[in-house]
Amino acid sequence: MSFRNILDGAASMGAALVTTGVCGVPAWFTVQAVRADIAPVWAYAAAGVLAAIGAILTLAFGRKALAGVAPTRQRRR
């Protein structure tokens, strides 16, 4: 594995962490708002969809990180 692939894998791991934060934090706060009776109950659906999308993207970026593929590419360079 070349150094470029290691850097590409690190970039993909960073993208996975950012995706987790961008999707996970708002979903968690939405659930907390519904539990505190600030948001309507249907907001659970929005939080669930956001969490599912975040989980799918995080797994995709994690797979790319383990393979040493850059986040914007499909194969190794």
ZISULBEL-V917791 format. One record per pair of residues at least 24 apart in sequence whose ideal C-beta (glycine too) atoms are under 6 Angstrom apart, sorted by the first residue. I is the first residue (numbers start at 1). J is the second residue. If there is no record, write none. Layout:
i->I j->J
i->I j->J
//
This chain:
i->1 j->68
i->5 j->68
i->5 j->76
i->8 j->68
i->8 j->69
i->8 j->70
i->9 j->65
i->9 j->68
i->11 j->70
i->11 j->71
i->12 j->61
i->12 j->64
i->12 j->65
i->12 j->71
i->13 j->65
i->15 j->61
i->15 j->71
i->16 j->58
i->16 j->61
i->16 j->62
i->19 j->54
i->19 j->57
i->19 j->58
i->20 j->58
i->23 j->50
i->23 j->54
i->24 j->54
i->27 j->51
//
